[in-house]
Amino acid sequence: MRRRMLPLLAFVGLCLLSATPSFAQLVARGPWSGAITPYSAEVNLVLFESRLTSLEISKVRDFTRFTSVPEQPRRPQDIPLLTRYKLYNLEPDTLYYYRVRAGNQREYERIGELRTFPLEGQPTSFRFAVAGGSEADSEAGGLAEIGYQKPLFFVQLGNLHNATPQADDPAHFTKAYLASLDSFARAELVRRVPLVYTWDRFDYGERGATSGRSAQNAFRQLTPHHPFPADSSALFGDTPLNERPVAQAFSIGRVRVLVLDTRSARESTGDPATRTMLGLWQNDWLRRELAAAQQTHALTLVLSSVPWHADAANAEDPAVESWANFPAEKAALKDWLIANAIDRVIWVSANAGALAAQSGGSTPFVLPEFQVGDIDLRPTSPTSGDWTQGPIEPDPTEEFFGLIDIADERLSITATFIGMNQHSREKLRTAVTFRVPSLP
């Protein structure tokens, strides 16, 4: 009797094993998340091999309870093995874990994390991190330190990689973006902290270079992002999407965040009176967003890949990376802010090679600004300017980044900027507080 039972037990065991998901390494690069809202998010990753997958999402680390989300349909123009997921019906201000599943196999190593944003319109306090230039293969300790600080999200203000060609080469940009995810330090950071990203000189190129279209294609495919308003603007007519600015906006509590594209529409040469950093559409979009946020939000943060207050060593030099090289456009925006009584705005910038801050003022009007410096790259741009603190330049071994803490007390809101190095040492600290009128 016992001998007869053995084959049956073996068969039952094989059936159970085949029905039980196994663990495997399915993800070659990533995952990384972005486009976070209180109720939704996006996740991207690159698989080792072509598989039909889903994403398991759970509020508990051991995935004893989870929901599944199918992958988005793959498009002919997509990078091979790139897989995208859109997550809906999430709960606000909630930590989620996610992992890939293909058939009966689940990813066992690269498990991601993200926290949804708090409800829009409600006073809330939060922390986010921001940094500038880095090398594609960076293993900077600053990237690890950002993760240890547990920010709600991480802003990369340009120069994610340093691989811009002066030719239209889609494969080159795809390779550069994917190479940045081969960095263990960066891969660990974006696996645990959602990414907000815009580009600058070394990951876009010069305005007018044909490489910009390829940079756009790679950016749009690989980077989870909030909607690009320029994509639906009738102003562009039949202009291809990969030639439109990738400016975007989102809200966290009562804070509005505007992410500028300072490269796609830039005209750096010629008469200083006609040079533009943003272009016609984006200047109009920025003004409309600022005017609307003045009525509905306690604070607006404008994220720019280059500084507002830095001087230009030579204002005629188009390679100078600051708003000083665009004097007419800068003056027009400042005059508009004054004429429309727009306050409760802070500029956040990078890629000037130093930590610095301008605490701002109302008489005369001075725009507050936090300049976060760079993780790896040491640009030649000037760091002097109209700063109330700094500039603080790194020593040869230092890597800089910034933390911004938002404390919304309903009747007032404070943004505290902490400039740090990779050893968790504070190099600069400043705070800007605004009184907040009654909002809808």
C-alpha positions as CSV (number, residue, x, y, z in Angstrom):
1,M,0.0,0.0,0.0
2,R,2.8,2.4,0.9
3,R,4.6,1.7,-2.4
4,R,1.4,2.5,-4.3
5,M,1.0,5.8,-2.5
6,L,4.5,7.1,-3.3
7,P,3.9,7.8,-7.0
8,L,0.6,9.5,-6.1
9,L,2.3,11.7,-3.5
10,A,5.1,12.6,-6.0
11,F,2.5,13.6,-8.6
12,V,0.6,15.8,-6.1
13,G,3.9,17.4,-5.0
14,L,4.8,18.3,-8.6
15,C,1.3,19.8,-9.1
16,L,1.7,21.9,-6.0
17,L,5.1,23.1,-7.0
18,S,3.9,24.1,-10.5
19,A,1.0,26.1,-9.0
20,T,3.2,27.9,-6.5
21,P,5.0,31.0,-7.8
22,S,8.8,30.7,-7.7
23,F,11.2,33.6,-7.2
24,A,13.6,34.7,-10.0
25,Q,15.5,37.8,-11.1
26,L,13.3,39.2,-13.9
27,V,14.4,42.8,-13.9
28,A,17.6,43.8,-15.8
29,R,17.4,47.6,-15.0
30,G,15.2,49.4,-12.6
31,P,12.5,49.5,-11.4
32,W,12.0,53.3,-11.0
33,S,8.8,55.2,-10.3
34,G,7.5,58.7,-10.9
35,A,4.4,60.7,-11.9
36,I,3.2,60.3,-8.3
37,T,-0.2,61.8,-7.2
38,P,-2.3,61.0,-4.1
39,Y,-4.1,58.2,-6.1
40,S,-1.7,57.1,-8.9
41,A,1.9,56.4,-9.9
42,E,3.9,55.1,-12.8
43,V,6.6,52.4,-12.8
44,N,9.1,51.6,-15.5
45,L,11.7,48.8,-15.8
46,V,13.7,46.8,-18.3
47,L,13.3,43.0,-18.4
48,F,16.1,40.4,-19.0
49,E,13.9,38.7,-21.6
50,S,10.6,39.3,-23.3
51,R,7.9,38.1,-20.9
52,L,4.2,39.0,-20.3
53,T,4.3,40.5,-16.8
54,S,2.2,42.1,-14.2
55,L,3.1,44.3,-11.1
56,E,2.1,43.2,-7.6
57,I,1.4,46.1,-5.3
58,S,1.2,45.8,-1.5
59,K,1.1,47.9,1.6
60,V,3.1,45.2,3.5
61,R,6.7,44.3,2.7
62,D,6.1,40.5,2.6
63,F,3.3,40.8,0.0
64,T,0.9,38.7,2.1
65,R,-1.8,40.9,0.6
66,F,-1.4,42.5,-2.8
67,T,-3.2,43.7,-6.0
68,S,-2.0,43.1,-9.5
69,V,-1.6,45.6,-12.4
70,P,-1.0,44.5,-16.0
71,E,1.7,46.0,-18.0
72,Q,0.9,48.7,-20.5
73,P,0.7,47.7,-24.1
74,R,4.2,47.8,-25.7
75,R,4.5,50.2,-28.6
76,P,6.5,49.6,-31.8
77,Q,8.7,52.7,-31.0
78,D,9.4,51.4,-27.4
79,I,12.9,50.5,-26.4
80,P,13.2,46.7,-26.4
81,L,12.2,45.0,-23.1
82,L,11.0,48.3,-21.6
83,T,7.9,47.6,-19.6
84,R,5.6,50.2,-18.2
85,Y,2.9,50.1,-15.5
86,K,0.2,52.7,-14.5
87,L,-1.0,52.3,-11.0
88,Y,-4.5,53.7,-10.0
89,N,-6.9,53.6,-7.0
90,L,-4.0,54.0,-4.5
91,E,-4.5,55.6,-1.1
92,P,-3.1,59.1,-0.3
93,D,0.1,59.4,1.8
94,T,0.6,55.6,1.8
95,L,3.8,53.6,1.4
96,Y,3.6,50.8,-1.2
97,Y,5.9,48.0,-2.2
98,Y,5.9,46.6,-5.7
99,R,7.5,43.7,-7.6
100,V,7.2,42.1,-11.0
101,R,5.5,38.8,-11.8
102,A,5.8,36.7,-15.0
103,G,3.7,33.6,-15.0
104,N,4.6,31.7,-11.8
105,Q,7.8,33.6,-11.3
106,R,8.2,36.7,-9.1
107,E,11.1,39.1,-8.9
108,Y,13.0,38.3,-5.7
109,E,15.7,41.0,-5.7
110,R,14.6,44.3,-7.2
111,I,11.5,45.2,-5.2
112,G,10.5,48.8,-5.4
113,E,9.0,51.3,-3.0
114,L,7.0,54.5,-3.4
115,R,4.9,56.7,-1.2
116,T,1.8,58.5,-2.7
117,F,1.4,62.2,-2.2
118,P,-0.8,63.7,0.5
119,L,-4.2,65.1,-0.5
120,E,-4.0,68.2,-2.6
121,G,-5.3,71.3,-0.8
122,Q,-4.6,70.0,2.7
123,P,-1.9,71.5,4.9
124,T,0.9,68.9,5.0
125,S,4.6,68.7,5.8
126,F,7.1,66.7,3.8
127,R,10.7,66.4,2.7
128,F,12.2,66.0,-0.8
129,A,15.8,65.9,-2.1
130,V,17.3,67.6,-5.1
131,A,20.7,67.5,-6.8
132,G,22.4,68.6,-10.0
133,G,25.0,67.1,-12.3
134,S,26.2,63.5,-12.1
135,E,28.1,61.1,-14.2
136,A,26.1,58.2,-15.9
137,D,28.2,55.6,-14.1
138,S,28.2,57.5,-10.8
139,E,28.6,55.5,-7.6
140,A,28.6,58.7,-5.5
141,G,28.0,58.4,-1.8
142,G,25.7,61.4,-2.1
143,L,23.2,59.2,-4.0
144,A,23.2,56.7,-1.1
145,E,22.9,59.5,1.4
146,I,19.8,60.9,-0.3
147,G,18.2,57.5,0.1
148,Y,19.0,57.4,3.8
149,Q,17.3,60.7,4.3
150,K,14.0,59.1,3.1
151,P,12.6,61.9,1.0
152,L,9.1,61.8,-0.5
153,F,10.8,62.1,-3.9
154,F,14.1,63.0,-5.5
155,V,14.6,65.7,-8.1
156,Q,17.4,65.4,-10.6
157,L,17.8,68.9,-12.1
158,G,19.6,68.0,-15.2
159,N,22.8,66.3,-16.2
160,L,21.7,62.8,-15.3
161,H,24.4,61.5,-17.7
162,N,27.3,63.2,-19.6
163,A,26.9,61.6,-23.1
164,T,25.4,64.2,-25.4
165,P,26.4,63.8,-29.1
166,Q,26.0,66.5,-31.6
167,A,24.2,64.2,-34.0
168,D,20.7,62.6,-34.1
169,D,21.5,59.2,-32.6
170,P,18.6,57.6,-30.8
171,A,20.6,54.5,-29.8
172,H,23.3,56.7,-28.1
173,F,20.7,58.4,-25.8
174,T,19.0,55.1,-25.0
175,K,22.3,53.6,-24.1
176,A,23.2,56.6,-21.9
177,Y,20.0,56.5,-20.0
178,L,20.2,52.8,-19.4
179,A,23.9,53.1,-18.4
180,S,22.8,55.5,-15.7
181,L,20.7,52.7,-14.2
182,D,23.7,50.3,-14.2
183,S,25.1,52.5,-11.4
184,F,24.3,50.5,-8.2
185,A,24.0,53.7,-6.2
186,R,21.5,55.3,-8.5
187,A,19.5,52.1,-9.1
188,E,19.1,51.7,-5.4
189,L,18.0,55.3,-5.0
190,V,15.3,55.3,-7.7
191,R,14.1,51.9,-6.7
192,R,13.2,53.3,-3.2
193,V,12.5,57.0,-4.0
194,P,10.3,58.3,-6.9
195,L,12.1,60.4,-9.4
196,V,11.3,63.8,-10.8
197,Y,13.6,64.7,-13.6
198,T,14.3,67.5,-16.1
199,W,17.4,67.9,-18.2
200,D,20.2,70.3,-18.9
201,R,23.2,70.7,-21.1
202,F,24.9,67.3,-20.8
203,D,21.7,65.2,-21.2
204,Y,20.0,67.3,-23.8
205,G,22.6,69.2,-25.9
206,E,22.5,72.6,-27.4
207,R,19.4,74.2,-28.8
208,G,19.2,73.6,-32.5
209,A,21.3,70.4,-32.4
210,T,19.5,67.5,-34.0
211,S,20.5,65.4,-31.0
212,G,17.6,67.1,-29.1
213,R,15.0,65.0,-30.8
214,S,16.7,61.8,-29.8
215,A,17.1,63.1,-26.3
216,Q,13.4,63.7,-26.2
217,N,12.5,60.3,-27.5
218,A,14.6,58.6,-24.8
219,F,13.3,60.9,-22.1
220,R,9.7,60.3,-23.0
221,Q,10.0,56.6,-23.1
222,L,12.2,55.9,-20.1
223,T,11.2,58.5,-17.6
224,P,7.8,58.3,-15.7
225,H,6.5,61.8,-15.7
226,H,3.5,64.0,-15.1
227,P,1.6,65.1,-18.2
228,F,3.4,67.6,-20.5
229,P,1.0,70.4,-21.1
230,A,2.8,71.4,-24.3
231,D,1.7,68.1,-25.9
232,S,-1.9,69.2,-25.9
233,S,-1.3,72.9,-26.8
234,A,-2.7,74.0,-30.2
235,L,0.0,76.6,-30.3
236,F,2.5,74.0,-31.7
237,G,0.2,72.9,-34.5
238,D,1.8,69.9,-36.2
239,T,5.1,70.2,-34.4
240,P,6.2,66.7,-33.4
241,L,6.0,65.9,-29.7
242,N,9.8,65.4,-29.5
243,E,10.3,69.1,-30.3
244,R,8.0,70.5,-27.6
245,P,9.0,71.5,-24.1
246,V,8.7,68.8,-21.4
247,A,7.7,71.3,-18.7
248,Q,5.4,69.7,-16.1
249,A,3.5,70.5,-12.9
250,F,2.1,68.7,-9.8
251,S,0.8,69.5,-6.3
252,I,1.6,68.1,-2.9
253,G,-0.8,69.3,-0.2
254,R,-0.8,73.1,-0.7
255,V,2.5,73.3,-2.6
256,R,2.5,73.7,-6.4
257,V,5.7,72.4,-8.1
258,L,6.6,73.7,-11.6
259,V,9.3,71.8,-13.5
260,L,10.9,73.9,-16.2
261,D,12.5,72.7,-19.5
262,T,15.4,75.1,-19.9
263,R,16.8,73.5,-23.1
264,S,14.2,72.5,-25.7
265,A,13.2,76.1,-26.7
266,R,16.4,77.9,-25.7
267,E,17.9,80.4,-28.1
268,S,21.3,81.3,-26.6
269,T,23.0,83.4,-29.3
270,G,22.2,86.7,-30.9
271,D,20.8,89.9,-29.5
272,P,20.5,89.7,-25.6
273,A,17.2,91.4,-26.0
274,T,15.7,88.5,-27.9
275,R,17.5,85.5,-26.3
276,T,15.1,83.1,-24.5
277,M,15.6,80.3,-22.0
278,L,12.0,79.1,-22.1
279,G,10.5,80.1,-25.4
280,L,7.1,81.8,-26.0
281,W,4.8,78.9,-25.0
282,Q,6.7,78.1,-21.8
283,N,6.9,81.7,-20.7
284,D,3.1,82.0,-21.0
285,W,2.5,78.6,-19.3
286,L,4.8,79.6,-16.4
287,R,2.9,82.9,-15.9
288,R,-0.5,81.1,-16.0
289,E,0.6,78.5,-13.5
290,L,2.0,81.1,-11.1
291,A,-1.1,83.3,-11.3
292,A,-3.4,80.3,-10.7
293,A,-1.2,78.9,-7.8
294,Q,-1.3,82.3,-6.1
295,Q,-5.0,81.8,-5.6
296,T,-5.1,78.2,-4.7
297,H,-1.7,77.2,-3.1
298,A,0.3,78.3,-0.1
299,L,3.6,78.0,-1.9
300,T,5.0,77.5,-5.5
301,L,8.4,76.0,-6.1
302,V,9.9,76.6,-9.6
303,L,12.5,73.9,-10.4
304,S,15.1,75.2,-12.9
305,S,18.2,73.4,-14.1
306,V,20.2,76.7,-14.0
307,P,20.3,79.4,-11.3
308,W,18.4,82.7,-11.3
309,H,20.8,84.8,-9.1
310,A,24.2,83.6,-10.4
311,D,26.2,86.2,-12.3
312,A,27.5,85.7,-15.8
313,A,31.2,86.2,-16.1
314,N,30.6,87.2,-19.7
315,A,27.0,87.9,-20.6
316,E,27.8,87.6,-24.3
317,D,29.0,84.0,-23.8
318,P,26.2,81.6,-24.8
319,A,28.0,78.8,-22.8
320,V,27.3,80.6,-19.5
321,E,24.8,78.5,-17.7
322,S,22.6,81.0,-15.7
323,W,19.7,83.3,-16.2
324,A,22.1,86.2,-16.3
325,N,22.8,85.3,-20.0
326,F,19.1,86.0,-20.8
327,P,18.7,89.5,-19.3
328,A,15.6,90.7,-21.2
329,E,13.6,87.5,-20.5
330,K,14.7,87.5,-16.8
331,A,13.7,91.2,-16.4
332,A,10.3,90.7,-18.1
333,L,9.5,87.8,-15.8
334,K,10.6,89.7,-12.7
335,D,8.5,92.8,-13.8
336,W,5.5,90.5,-14.3
337,L,5.8,89.0,-10.8
338,I,5.9,92.5,-9.3
339,A,3.0,93.9,-11.4
340,N,0.8,90.9,-10.5
341,A,1.8,90.8,-6.8
342,I,2.9,87.2,-7.1
343,D,4.7,86.2,-4.0
344,R,5.1,82.9,-2.1
345,V,7.4,81.6,-4.8
346,I,10.8,80.0,-4.4
347,W,13.3,79.2,-7.2
348,V,15.2,75.9,-6.8
349,S,18.2,75.4,-9.1
350,A,21.4,73.4,-9.7
351,N,24.4,73.0,-11.9
352,A,26.4,76.1,-10.8
353,G,29.0,74.1,-9.0
354,A,28.2,75.3,-5.4
355,L,25.6,75.5,-2.6
356,A,24.1,78.9,-2.2
357,A,20.9,80.6,-1.1
358,Q,19.0,83.9,-1.5
359,S,16.5,84.5,1.2
360,G,14.5,87.0,-0.9
361,G,12.8,90.2,0.0
362,S,9.7,92.3,-0.9
363,T,11.2,95.8,-0.8
364,P,12.7,95.7,-3.3
365,F,11.4,92.5,-4.8
366,V,14.0,89.7,-4.7
367,L,13.1,86.2,-5.6
368,P,14.1,83.6,-3.0
369,E,16.3,80.8,-4.4
370,F,17.9,77.6,-3.2
371,Q,21.0,76.5,-5.3
372,V,21.8,72.8,-4.6
373,G,25.1,72.3,-6.4
374,D,26.2,69.0,-8.0
375,I,26.9,65.4,-7.1
376,D,29.7,64.7,-9.6
377,L,30.2,67.2,-12.4
378,R,32.3,70.3,-11.8
379,P,30.9,72.8,-14.3
380,T,32.9,75.9,-15.3
381,S,29.8,78.1,-14.8
382,P,30.4,81.1,-12.5
383,T,29.1,80.6,-8.9
384,S,29.2,84.3,-7.8
385,G,25.9,86.1,-7.7
386,D,23.4,87.9,-5.6
387,W,23.4,85.4,-2.7
388,T,22.7,85.9,1.0
389,Q,24.5,82.7,1.8
390,G,27.4,81.1,-0.1
391,P,28.4,80.2,-2.7
392,I,30.0,77.2,-1.0
393,E,32.1,75.3,-3.4
394,P,33.0,71.6,-2.8
395,D,36.5,70.4,-2.0
396,P,37.8,67.8,-4.6
397,T,36.2,64.9,-2.7
398,E,32.8,66.4,-1.8
399,E,29.5,65.6,-3.4
400,F,26.7,68.1,-2.8
401,F,22.9,67.7,-2.7
402,G,20.0,69.5,-1.0
403,L,17.1,68.6,1.2
404,I,14.0,70.8,1.3
405,D,11.6,70.5,4.2
406,I,8.2,72.0,3.9
407,A,6.2,72.8,7.1
408,D,2.7,74.0,6.4
409,E,1.1,75.5,9.5
410,R,-2.0,76.7,7.6
411,L,-1.5,80.4,8.4
412,S,2.1,80.2,7.4
413,I,4.4,78.0,5.4
414,T,8.1,77.5,5.8
415,A,10.6,76.0,3.3
416,T,13.9,75.0,4.9
417,F,16.9,74.3,2.6
418,I,19.7,72.1,3.9
419,G,22.8,71.8,1.7
420,M,24.6,68.6,2.5
421,N,27.6,66.5,1.4
422,Q,27.8,62.7,1.1
423,H,28.9,62.4,4.8
424,S,25.6,63.8,6.0
425,R,27.4,67.0,7.0
426,E,25.3,70.2,6.8
427,K,27.2,72.8,4.7
428,L,24.4,75.4,4.5
429,R,21.0,75.9,6.1
430,T,18.4,78.6,5.5
431,A,14.6,79.0,5.8
432,V,12.0,81.1,4.0
433,T,8.6,81.7,5.6
434,F,5.5,83.2,4.1
435,R,2.2,84.2,5.6
436,V,-0.6,82.5,3.9
437,P,-4.0,84.2,3.3
438,S,-7.3,82.3,3.4
439,L,-7.4,79.9,0.4
440,P,-10.4,78.2,-1.2
